[in-house]
Amino acid sequence: MTAGVVIIGGGGHAKVVIESLRATGESVAAIVDADPTPRAVLGVPVVGDDLALGDLRGQGLSKLFVAIGDNRLRQKLAGKAREQGFSLVNAVHPSAVISPSARLGVGVAVMAGVAINAKTRVEDLAIINTGAVVDHDCRLGEACHVGPASALAGGVSVGARAFLGVGARAIPGVAIGADAIVGAGGVVVRDLPDGVLAVGVPARIKGQIKGERS
């Protein structure tokens, strides 16, 4: 098998990741998915489920990207891949505008049309989805997901595994807790604690997230 990136996940998110990697000149070698049915995703073969990772590593493939939308599961699968000797790569679309003073971890997805401004820190396995804006001095926690067309003003903190739905907004300096969910179109105007669901304009807490999301 030729060199290239191994993808975990064969759904819609994987399609966007594959195209982002290819747009930067990176090749994609194989996909493993919970559904191991032989098929191709944008021409990339699905070669089995997670158990196939060992064989792929044995073939000399060492680069991997976890294209799973679920934040907690993405974090878990990345840990397993690292244990098998894979190195996580980033999938950054060339149309994204990233400040030279911003810092990205590994396993990060930055989709088309994203802007990340000065001194922002993006931790491992975060997703900044299509058209999102992350202003200066933000802190995005591990495996969080900033949804399409969302906008974070300066100095916003997003906790690990938090999820901001499509078009969510946050005013300067607010903190969104780990595992919190902000519903689509929600506007965060005050700090949100860990593990809450907040919706609306302004975003109000409607409940507590119980257990792991599927």
N, C-alpha and C positions, 0 to 999 in steps of 0.2 A: 504494500500500500504506500502511495506517495505521502510525503510529509504534508502536514497541515494541521488545522485545529480540529479537535474532537468537540462535538456539541452534545451536551446533555439536554434533552427535550426536543420534541419534534412537532410542536404546535405553532400557533401564529407568532408568538414571541420569537421562536427560533428563526422563522422566515425573515423577520426584520434584522435579527442579529447576523444571519448569514449574508444578507445583502450589505450590511454595514461593513463586515469583515472583507468581503470581496471588493468593496469600493475603496478600501485602503491597500489592495493588492495582496491580501491574505487569502490562502486557499483553505477550504473546509474539507476535511477528509472523510468524516463519518459522524453519524448521529446515533446515540443510544437513547432509548425512550421506554417509559413504563409499558407502552404497547409495542412489543417487539415485532409486530407484523412486518415482513419485508416490504419496503416501499421506498420511495425517494421523496425528499422535501427540497424543492428547488434544485433538483439534480443531485442532492447529497443522499447517499444510501443510509437507511436505518439498518444497523447491523445487529441489533439485539437490545436487551435491556441493560440495566446497570452492571450486571454480571459480566458483560462483554468488555468492560473497561480494562480488566487485567490483561486480556488478549491484545487489546489495542496498545496498551503500554508496552507489552512484550514485543510488538512489532516496531517499536521505536518512536511511536507518537508520544509527544510529551506536553503539547499545548492543549488547553481545554478551556471551554467557556460554558457556564451553566445558564442555559436559556430557559429558565423556569420562572414564571411570573410570581408564584407564591413565595413570599419573602422567607418564611421560616424553612420551607423545603429547600429553597435555593441555598441557604446557608448550610443546611445539613449535608446536601449532596456535594457542595464544594469542599467541605471538610473530608468527606470520604475520598474524593478525587485526589486531594492533596496527600492523603495517607498512602495512596497508590503511586505517588511520585509525579503526578501531573503538576504543571505550573499554570496558574490562571492568567489568561490574557484579557485585555480590554477590547471592547467592541465600540469604537468611537467613529461615528459617521463623519466623513470629511467636511460636511457642511456645518458641523457644530463649530461654534466659536468659543474657545476656552482661553481664558487669561493665562499668560505665561507665569503668573504668580499663584494660580490655582494648583492644587495638588489632588491627584486621583490615586486611589488605592488600586487593587487588582481585581479582575473579574467584574469590572464596572461596564455598564452599558450606557452610552451617551448617544441618543438617537438624532436623526436629522433635524436641523433647525434649532438645536439647543444653544443657549448662551449661558456660560458659566463665567462669572466675573471675578475680580481681583480678590486674592487671599482666601478664596473658598476652599474648603477641604471636603473631599468626597471619599468616604471610607470604602473598604472592599465590598464588592458584590451589590453596590447600589445601582439602581436604574433611574436615569433621568430621561424621561420619555419624550416623544416627538414634540418639538416646539416649546418645551419648557424653558423658563428663565430662572436662573439662580443668581441672585445679585451678590455683591461683595461680602466677604467675611462670613459667609454661611458655613454651617457644619452639618453635613449629611452623614448620618450614622450607618453602620454596617447593614447591608441588605435592606435598606429602605427603598421606597419606590415613589418617585415624584411623577405623577401622571401627565399625560399629554396636555399641552397648553397651560400647565400650572405656572404660577409665578411666585417666587419667594423674594421678598424685599431684603435689604441688607441686614446682616447679622442674625438671620433666622437659624435656629437649631432644630434639626429633625432627628429623632431618636432612632435607634436600631430597629429595623423591621417595620417602621411606621409606613403607612400608605396614604398618599394624597391622591384623591380621585381626579378625573378629568376636569381641568379648569379651576382647580382649587387655588386659593390665594392666601398669603400670609403677610401681615404688615411687619415693619422693621422690628427686629429684636425679639420676636416671640419664640418660645420653645415648644416644640411638639414632642410629646413623650414617646418612649419606646413602645412599639406595638400599637400605637394609636392609629385610628383610621379617620381621615377627613373626607367626607362625602363629596361627590362631584359638585363643583361650583361653590363649595364652602369657602368662607372667608374667615381666617383665623385672626382674631384681634386681641386675644389674651392667651397666656400659656395654657397648654393642655397637658394633663398628667398622663402617665403611662397607661396604655391599654384601654383607652376610651374610644367610643364612636361619637364623632361630632359632625353635625350637618347644619346647613343653612347659612344665612347672611344676617348678622354675624354667626359664625359657627357656634352651636350650643351642644353641650354634652347630652347625648340621648341614651347612653348606656355604657356598660363595661363589656369589653371583648372577653369572652370566656373560652379558655383553651386555645388550641392551635386552629388557625383557619385552614380550610381545605383549598 
